[in-house]
Amino acid sequence: MTARLATLDEVEAALWAELAAAVADKAHPWRTPVLATVDGDAADARTVVLREVDTRQRQLLIYTDERAGKVRQLLNHPLGTLVMWSPALGWQLRLKVRLAVEMSGLAASSRWARVKLSPAAQDYLSPLPPGTRLDAQAPSGHSGAVRRDYFAVIDASVEAVDWLELHAQGHRRAIFDGRGARWVQP
């Protein structure tokens, strides 16, 4: 068994290292966190895939179809929470994030240039928006041929991290935000 992390600096460095590892390791449990957003007067949540992590800028990137409901939600209310759990570490992360979406421009076009060469491109080429009934007809005037991609990039800027460690020798929790790092009651 490895030694538990002792300081807030060690915890913060380790959690960002794990986030970066999650992007490269398809089996890492943090690769597919739950993103919670606001939909009118209700909460909405779904699993997303982490595509990139910038530890220096404290940013996470997620790809989406620009017609997805979460895009409308974040355009109306750009705050969300990403939740992830690692059974191996016994760590839960709750990341409070400010969300922005880019549907065109360099961030989207450069990533689309790579994605469109992969099987994942089909996720962004459907003539029907996500959530459309499968027995529905194609949008009026639409021949079924895809005229463009619907690829978009969601930038989740981390404003606060709530780290929880569940451990047989005692649970620990820490907050990392604009007010600094601090231990709090689990």
CYANA upper distance limits for C-alpha pairs under 8 A (distance plus 0.5 A):
  5 LEU  CA     10 GLU  CA      6.50
  5 LEU  CA     11 VAL  CA      6.56
  6 ALA  CA     10 GLU  CA      7.27
  6 ALA  CA     11 VAL  CA      8.09
  7 THR  CA     11 VAL  CA      6.84
  8 LEU  CA     12 GLU  CA      6.59
  8 LEU  CA    174 ALA  CA      7.97
  8 LEU  CA    181 ALA  CA      7.15
  8 LEU  CA    182 ARG  CA      7.64
  8 LEU  CA    183 TRP  CA      8.16
  9 ASP  CA     13 ALA  CA      6.62
 10 GLU  CA     14 ALA  CA      6.53
 11 VAL  CA     15 LEU  CA      6.59
 12 GLU  CA     16 TRP  CA      6.84
 12 GLU  CA    176 PHE  CA      8.17
 13 ALA  CA     17 ALA  CA      6.67
 14 ALA  CA     18 GLU  CA      6.64
 15 LEU  CA     19 LEU  CA      6.74
 16 TRP  CA     20 ALA  CA      6.72
 16 TRP  CA     55 THR  CA      6.69
 17 ALA  CA     21 ALA  CA      6.66
 17 ALA  CA     55 THR  CA      8.48
 18 GLU  CA     22 ALA  CA      6.60
 18 GLU  CA     30 TRP  CA      8.48
 19 LEU  CA     23 VAL  CA      7.41
 19 LEU  CA     30 TRP  CA      7.29
 19 LEU  CA     31 ARG  CA      8.30
 19 LEU  CA     53 VAL  CA      7.36
 20 ALA  CA     24 ALA  CA      7.69
 20 ALA  CA     52 GLU  CA      8.06
 20 ALA  CA     53 VAL  CA      6.07
 20 ALA  CA     54 ASP  CA      8.24
 20 ALA  CA     55 THR  CA      7.89
 21 ALA  CA     25 ASP  CA      6.57
 21 ALA  CA     28 HIS  CA      8.07
 22 ALA  CA     26 LYS  CA      7.44
 22 ALA  CA     27 ALA  CA      8.37
 22 ALA  CA     28 HIS  CA      5.63
 22 ALA  CA     29 PRO  CA      7.74
 22 ALA  CA     30 TRP  CA      6.07
 22 ALA  CA     31 ARG  CA      5.25
 22 ALA  CA     50 LEU  CA      7.97
 23 VAL  CA     31 ARG  CA      6.36
 23 VAL  CA     50 LEU  CA      6.36
 23 VAL  CA     51 ARG  CA      6.16
 23 VAL  CA     52 GLU  CA      6.49
 23 VAL  CA     53 VAL  CA      7.59
 25 ASP  CA     31 ARG  CA      7.97
 26 LYS  CA     31 ARG  CA      7.06
 27 ALA  CA     31 ARG  CA      7.97
 29 PRO  CA     33 PRO  CA      8.19
 29 PRO  CA     84 MET  CA      7.88
 29 PRO  CA     85 TRP  CA      7.16
 29 PRO  CA     86 SER  CA      6.17
 30 TRP  CA     50 LEU  CA      8.45
 30 TRP  CA     84 MET  CA      5.99
 30 TRP  CA     85 TRP  CA      7.00
 30 TRP  CA     86 SER  CA      7.17
 31 ARG  CA     49 VAL  CA      6.21
 31 ARG  CA     50 LEU  CA      5.75
 32 THR  CA     47 THR  CA      6.52
 32 THR  CA     48 VAL  CA      5.89
 32 THR  CA     49 VAL  CA      5.12
 32 THR  CA     50 LEU  CA      6.79
 32 THR  CA     84 MET  CA      8.06
 33 PRO  CA     47 THR  CA      6.12
 33 PRO  CA     48 VAL  CA      6.35
 33 PRO  CA     49 VAL  CA      7.29
 33 PRO  CA     50 LEU  CA      8.04
 33 PRO  CA     82 LEU  CA      6.65
 33 PRO  CA     83 VAL  CA      6.02
 33 PRO  CA     84 MET  CA      5.30
 33 PRO  CA     85 TRP  CA      8.38
 34 VAL  CA     45 ALA  CA      6.90
 34 VAL  CA     46 ARG  CA      5.84
 34 VAL  CA     47 THR  CA      4.80
 34 VAL  CA     48 VAL  CA      6.65
 34 VAL  CA     82 LEU  CA      6.00
 34 VAL  CA     83 VAL  CA      5.66
 34 VAL  CA     84 MET  CA      7.06
 35 LEU  CA     45 ALA  CA      5.93
 35 LEU  CA     46 ARG  CA      6.00
 35 LEU  CA     47 THR  CA      6.59
 35 LEU  CA     48 VAL  CA      7.03
 35 LEU  CA     80 GLY  CA      7.34
 35 LEU  CA     81 THR  CA      6.23
 35 LEU  CA     82 LEU  CA      5.02
 35 LEU  CA     83 VAL  CA      7.09
 36 ALA  CA     43 ALA  CA      7.27
 36 ALA  CA     44 ASP  CA      6.03
 36 ALA  CA     45 ALA  CA      4.62
 36 ALA  CA     46 ARG  CA      7.16
 36 ALA  CA     80 GLY  CA      6.01
 36 ALA  CA     81 THR  CA      5.65
 36 ALA  CA     82 LEU  CA      6.84
 37 THR  CA     43 ALA  CA      6.42
 37 THR  CA     44 ASP  CA      5.83
 37 THR  CA     45 ALA  CA      6.73
 37 THR  CA     70 LYS  CA      7.70
 37 THR  CA     73 GLN  CA      7.29
 37 THR  CA     74 LEU  CA      7.40
 37 THR  CA     77 HIS  CA      8.30
 37 THR  CA     79 LEU  CA      7.27
 37 THR  CA     80 GLY  CA      5.23
 37 THR  CA     81 THR  CA      7.32
 38 VAL  CA     42 ALA  CA      6.41
 38 VAL  CA     43 ALA  CA      5.24
 38 VAL  CA     44 ASP  CA      6.42
 38 VAL  CA     73 GLN  CA      6.70
 38 VAL  CA     74 LEU  CA      8.01
 38 VAL  CA     77 HIS  CA      7.00
 38 VAL  CA     79 LEU  CA      8.29
 38 VAL  CA     80 GLY  CA      7.82
 39 ASP  CA     43 ALA  CA      6.28
 39 ASP  CA     44 ASP  CA      6.61
 39 ASP  CA     73 GLN  CA      6.05
 40 GLY  CA     73 GLN  CA      8.31
 48 VAL  CA     62 ILE  CA      7.51
 49 VAL  CA     62 ILE  CA      6.59
 49 VAL  CA     63 TYR  CA      7.94
 50 LEU  CA     60 LEU  CA      7.37
 50 LEU  CA     61 LEU  CA      6.66
 50 LEU  CA     62 ILE  CA      5.77
 50 LEU  CA     63 TYR  CA      8.46
 51 ARG  CA     60 LEU  CA      8.02
 51 ARG  CA     61 LEU  CA      6.04
 51 ARG  CA     62 ILE  CA      5.92
 51 ARG  CA     63 TYR  CA      7.48
 52 GLU  CA     60 LEU  CA      6.24
 52 GLU  CA     61 LEU  CA      5.49
 52 GLU  CA     62 ILE  CA      7.72
 53 VAL  CA     58 ARG  CA      8.04
 53 VAL  CA     59 GLN  CA      6.38
 53 VAL  CA     60 LEU  CA      5.09
 53 VAL  CA     61 LEU  CA      6.91
 54 ASP  CA     58 ARG  CA      6.18
 54 ASP  CA     59 GLN  CA      5.62
 54 ASP  CA     60 LEU  CA      6.86
 55 THR  CA     59 GLN  CA      7.17
 57 GLN  CA    157 SER  CA      8.42
 58 ARG  CA    157 SER  CA      6.58
 58 ARG  CA    158 VAL  CA      6.02
 59 GLN  CA    155 ASP  CA      7.21
 59 GLN  CA    156 ALA  CA      6.11
 59 GLN  CA    157 SER  CA      5.00
 59 GLN  CA    158 VAL  CA      6.41
 60 LEU  CA    155 ASP  CA      6.50
 60 LEU  CA    156 ALA  CA      5.56
 60 LEU  CA    157 SER  CA      6.98
 60 LEU  CA    158 VAL  CA      8.11
 61 LEU  CA    153 VAL  CA      7.14
 61 LEU  CA    154 ILE  CA      6.16
 61 LEU  CA    155 ASP  CA      5.37
 61 LEU  CA    156 ALA  CA      6.65
 62 ILE  CA    153 VAL  CA      6.35
 62 ILE  CA    154 ILE  CA      5.55
 62 ILE  CA    155 ASP  CA      7.16
 62 ILE  CA    156 ALA  CA      8.24
 63 TYR  CA    151 PHE  CA      7.65
 63 TYR  CA    152 ALA  CA      6.36
 63 TYR  CA    153 VAL  CA      5.20
 63 TYR  CA    154 ILE  CA      6.55
 64 THR  CA     68 ALA  CA      7.65
 64 THR  CA    124 TYR  CA      8.07
 64 THR  CA    151 PHE  CA      6.55
 64 THR  CA    152 ALA  CA      5.77
 64 THR  CA    153 VAL  CA      6.69
 64 THR  CA    154 ILE  CA      7.61
 65 ASP  CA    123 ASP  CA      7.88
 65 ASP  CA    124 TYR  CA      6.01
 65 ASP  CA    129 PRO  CA      8.36
 65 ASP  CA    130 PRO  CA      8.04
 65 ASP  CA    150 TYR  CA      5.72
 65 ASP  CA    151 PHE  CA      5.56
 65 ASP  CA    152 ALA  CA      6.30
 66 GLU  CA     71 VAL  CA      6.69
 66 GLU  CA    103 MET  CA      7.07
 66 GLU  CA    150 TYR  CA      5.90
 66 GLU  CA    151 PHE  CA      6.51
 66 GLU  CA    152 ALA  CA      5.80
 67 ARG  CA     71 VAL  CA      7.28
 67 ARG  CA     72 ARG  CA      8.25
 67 ARG  CA    129 PRO  CA      6.10
 67 ARG  CA    130 PRO  CA      7.27
 67 ARG  CA    150 TYR  CA      7.60
 68 ALA  CA     72 ARG  CA      7.69
 68 ALA  CA    129 PRO  CA      7.18
 68 ALA  CA    130 PRO  CA      6.01
 68 ALA  CA    131 GLY  CA      8.23
 69 GLY  CA     73 GLN  CA      6.76
 69 GLY  CA    130 PRO  CA      8.26
 70 LYS  CA     74 LEU  CA      6.54
 71 VAL  CA     75 LEU  CA      6.62
 71 VAL  CA    101 VAL  CA      7.62
 72 ARG  CA     76 ASN  CA      6.85
 73 GLN  CA     77 HIS  CA      6.48
 73 GLN  CA     78 PRO  CA      8.03
 74 LEU  CA     78 PRO  CA      4.87
 74 LEU  CA     79 LEU  CA      7.34
 74 LEU  CA     80 GLY  CA      8.36
 74 LEU  CA     99 LEU  CA      6.82
 74 LEU  CA    100 ALA  CA      7.62
 74 LEU  CA    101 VAL  CA      8.44
 75 LEU  CA    100 ALA  CA      7.87
 75 LEU  CA    101 VAL  CA      8.18
 78 PRO  CA     98 ARG  CA      6.15
 78 PRO  CA     99 LEU  CA      5.36
 78 PRO  CA    100 ALA  CA      7.12
 79 LEU  CA     96 LYS  CA      7.93
 79 LEU  CA     97 VAL  CA      6.32
 79 LEU  CA     98 ARG  CA      5.21
 79 LEU  CA     99 LEU  CA      6.30
 80 GLY  CA     96 LYS  CA      6.52
 80 GLY  CA     97 VAL  CA      5.80
 80 GLY  CA     98 ARG  CA      6.92
 80 GLY  CA     99 LEU  CA      7.35
 81 THR  CA     94 ARG  CA      7.02
 81 THR  CA     95 LEU  CA      5.93
 81 THR  CA     96 LYS  CA      5.11
 81 THR  CA     97 VAL  CA      6.28
 82 LEU  CA     93 LEU  CA      8.27
 82 LEU  CA     94 ARG  CA      6.16
 82 LEU  CA     95 LEU  CA      5.52
 82 LEU  CA     96 LYS  CA      7.14
 82 LEU  CA     97 VAL  CA      7.83
 83 VAL  CA     92 GLN  CA      7.81
 83 VAL  CA     93 LEU  CA      6.19
 83 VAL  CA     94 ARG  CA      5.11
 83 VAL  CA     95 LEU  CA      6.98
 84 MET  CA     92 GLN  CA      6.17
 84 MET  CA     93 LEU  CA      5.79
 84 MET  CA     94 ARG  CA      7.21
 85 TRP  CA     90 GLY  CA      7.92
 85 TRP  CA     91 TRP  CA      6.33
 85 TRP  CA     92 GLN  CA      4.90
 85 TRP  CA     93 LEU  CA      6.97
 86 SER  CA     90 GLY  CA      6.15
 86 SER  CA     91 TRP  CA      5.84
 86 SER  CA     92 GLN  CA      6.95
 87 PRO  CA     91 TRP  CA      7.45
 89 LEU  CA    165 GLU  CA      8.31
 90 GLY  CA    165 GLU  CA      6.07
 90 GLY  CA    166 LEU  CA      5.66
 90 GLY  CA    167 HIS  CA      7.15
 91 TRP  CA    163 TRP  CA      7.46
 91 TRP  CA    164 LEU  CA      6.05
 91 TRP  CA    165 GLU  CA      5.06
 91 TRP  CA    166 LEU  CA      6.86
 92 GLN  CA    163 TRP  CA      6.47
 92 GLN  CA    164 LEU  CA      5.61
 92 GLN  CA    165 GLU  CA      7.05
 93 LEU  CA    161 VAL  CA      7.32
 93 LEU  CA    162 ASP  CA      6.23
 93 LEU  CA    163 TRP  CA      5.37
 93 LEU  CA    164 LEU  CA      6.97
 94 ARG  CA    161 VAL  CA      6.39
 94 ARG  CA    162 ASP  CA      5.53
 94 ARG  CA    163 TRP  CA      7.18
 95 LEU  CA    158 VAL  CA      6.78
 95 LEU  CA    159 GLU  CA      7.92
 95 LEU  CA    160 ALA  CA      6.28
 95 LEU  CA    161 VAL  CA      5.19
 95 LEU  CA    162 ASP  CA      6.85
 96 LYS  CA    158 VAL  CA      6.44
 96 LYS  CA    159 GLU  CA      6.10
 96 LYS  CA    160 ALA  CA      5.58
 96 LYS  CA    161 VAL  CA      6.96
 97 VAL  CA    156 ALA  CA      5.94
 97 VAL  CA    157 SER  CA      5.72
 97 VAL  CA    158 VAL  CA      4.99
 97 VAL  CA    159 GLU  CA      5.93
 97 VAL  CA    160 ALA  CA      7.63
 98 ARG  CA    155 ASP  CA      8.47
 98 ARG  CA    156 ALA  CA      6.09
 98 ARG  CA    157 SER  CA      5.63
 98 ARG  CA    158 VAL  CA      7.10
 98 ARG  CA    159 GLU  CA      7.42
 99 LEU  CA    154 ILE  CA      7.11
 99 LEU  CA    155 ASP  CA      6.16
 99 LEU  CA    156 ALA  CA      5.20
 99 LEU  CA    157 SER  CA      6.96
100 ALA  CA    154 ILE  CA      6.17
100 ALA  CA    155 ASP  CA      5.68
100 ALA  CA    156 ALA  CA      7.20
101 VAL  CA    152 ALA  CA      7.24
101 VAL  CA    153 VAL  CA      6.13
101 VAL  CA    154 ILE  CA      4.96
101 VAL  CA    155 ASP  CA      6.64
102 GLU  CA    107 ALA  CA      7.47
102 GLU  CA    108 ALA  CA      6.59
102 GLU  CA    152 ALA  CA      6.18
102 GLU  CA    153 VAL  CA      5.78
102 GLU  CA    154 ILE  CA      7.01
102 GLU  CA    155 ASP  CA      8.38
103 MET  CA    108 ALA  CA      6.48
103 MET  CA    150 TYR  CA      8.22
103 MET  CA    151 PHE  CA      7.17
103 MET  CA    152 ALA  CA      4.99
103 MET  CA    153 VAL  CA      7.08
104 SER  CA    108 ALA  CA      5.88
104 SER  CA    109 SER  CA      6.69
104 SER  CA    152 ALA  CA      7.81
105 GLY  CA    109 SER  CA      6.37
106 LEU  CA    110 SER  CA      6.09
107 ALA  CA    111 ARG  CA      6.97
107 ALA  CA    153 VAL  CA      7.71
108 ALA  CA    112 TRP  CA      6.48
108 ALA  CA    151 PHE  CA      7.69
108 ALA  CA    152 ALA  CA      6.31
108 ALA  CA    153 VAL  CA      6.23
109 SER  CA    113 ALA  CA      6.62
110 SER  CA    114 ARG  CA      7.48
111 ARG  CA    115 VAL  CA      6.75
112 TRP  CA    116 LYS  CA      6.19
112 TRP  CA    151 PHE  CA      7.22
113 ALA  CA    117 LEU  CA      7.66
114 ARG  CA    118 SER  CA      7.86
115 VAL  CA    119 PRO  CA      8.45
115 VAL  CA    120 ALA  CA      6.96
115 VAL  CA    121 ALA  CA      6.12
116 LYS  CA    120 ALA  CA      7.80
116 LYS  CA    121 ALA  CA      5.15
117 LEU  CA    121 ALA  CA      7.42
120 ALA  CA    124 TYR  CA      8.33
121 ALA  CA    125 LEU  CA      7.11
122 GLN  CA    126 SER  CA      7.25
124 TYR  CA    149 ASP  CA      6.13
124 TYR  CA    150 TYR  CA      5.50
124 TYR  CA    151 PHE  CA      5.75
125 LEU  CA    146 VAL  CA      6.82
125 LEU  CA    148 ARG  CA      7.50
125 LEU  CA    149 ASP  CA      5.53
125 LEU  CA    150 TYR  CA      6.79
126 SER  CA    146 VAL  CA      7.30
127 PRO  CA    138 ALA  CA      7.38
127 PRO  CA    139 PRO  CA      8.29
127 PRO  CA    142 HIS  CA      8.46
127 PRO  CA    144 GLY  CA      6.68
127 PRO  CA    145 ALA  CA      7.54
127 PRO  CA    146 VAL  CA      6.16
128 LEU  CA    132 THR  CA      6.85
128 LEU  CA    138 ALA  CA      6.97
128 LEU  CA    139 PRO  CA      7.75
132 THR  CA    136 ALA  CA      7.54
138 ALA  CA    142 HIS  CA      6.48
138 ALA  CA    143 SER  CA      7.88
138 ALA  CA    144 GLY  CA      6.83
159 GLU  CA    177 ASP  CA      6.55
159 GLU  CA    178 GLY  CA      7.60
160 ALA  CA    175 ILE  CA      7.66
160 ALA  CA    176 PHE  CA      6.12
160 ALA  CA    177 ASP  CA      4.80
160 ALA  CA    178 GLY  CA      7.71
161 VAL  CA    175 ILE  CA      6.18
161 VAL  CA    176 PHE  CA      5.53
161 VAL  CA    177 ASP  CA      6.88
162 ASP  CA    173 ARG  CA      7.77
162 ASP  CA    174 ALA  CA      6.51
162 ASP  CA    175 ILE  CA      5.20
162 ASP  CA    176 PHE  CA      7.11
163 TRP  CA    173 ARG  CA      6.00
163 TRP  CA    174 ALA  CA      5.74
163 TRP  CA    175 ILE  CA      6.80
164 LEU  CA    171 HIS  CA      7.89
164 LEU  CA    172 ARG  CA      6.37
164 LEU  CA    173 ARG  CA      4.86
164 LEU  CA    174 ALA  CA      7.15
164 LEU  CA    186 PRO  CA      7.37
165 GLU  CA    171 HIS  CA      6.01
165 GLU  CA    172 ARG  CA      5.63
165 GLU  CA    173 ARG  CA      6.65
166 LEU  CA    170 GLY  CA      7.56
166 LEU  CA    171 HIS  CA      5.14
166 LEU  CA    172 ARG  CA      7.28
167 HIS  CA    171 HIS  CA      5.65
167 HIS  CA    172 ARG  CA      8.34
171 HIS  CA    186 PRO  CA      6.88
172 ARG  CA    183 TRP  CA      8.19
172 ARG  CA    184 VAL  CA      8.19
172 ARG  CA    185 GLN  CA      7.66
172 ARG  CA    186 PRO  CA      6.07
173 ARG  CA    183 TRP  CA      6.45
173 ARG  CA    184 VAL  CA      6.05
173 ARG  CA    185 GLN  CA      6.76
173 ARG  CA    186 PRO  CA      5.44
174 ALA  CA    181 ALA  CA      7.56
174 ALA  CA    182 ARG  CA      6.07
174 ALA  CA    183 TRP  CA      4.84
174 ALA  CA    184 VAL  CA      6.00
175 ILE  CA    180 GLY  CA      8.43
175 ILE  CA    181 ALA  CA      6.14
175 ILE  CA    182 ARG  CA      6.01
175 ILE  CA    183 TRP  CA      7.00
175 ILE  CA    184 VAL  CA      7.56
176 PHE  CA    180 GLY  CA      6.25
176 PHE  CA    181 ALA  CA      4.91
176 PHE  CA    182 ARG  CA      7.25
177 ASP  CA    181 ALA  CA      7.02
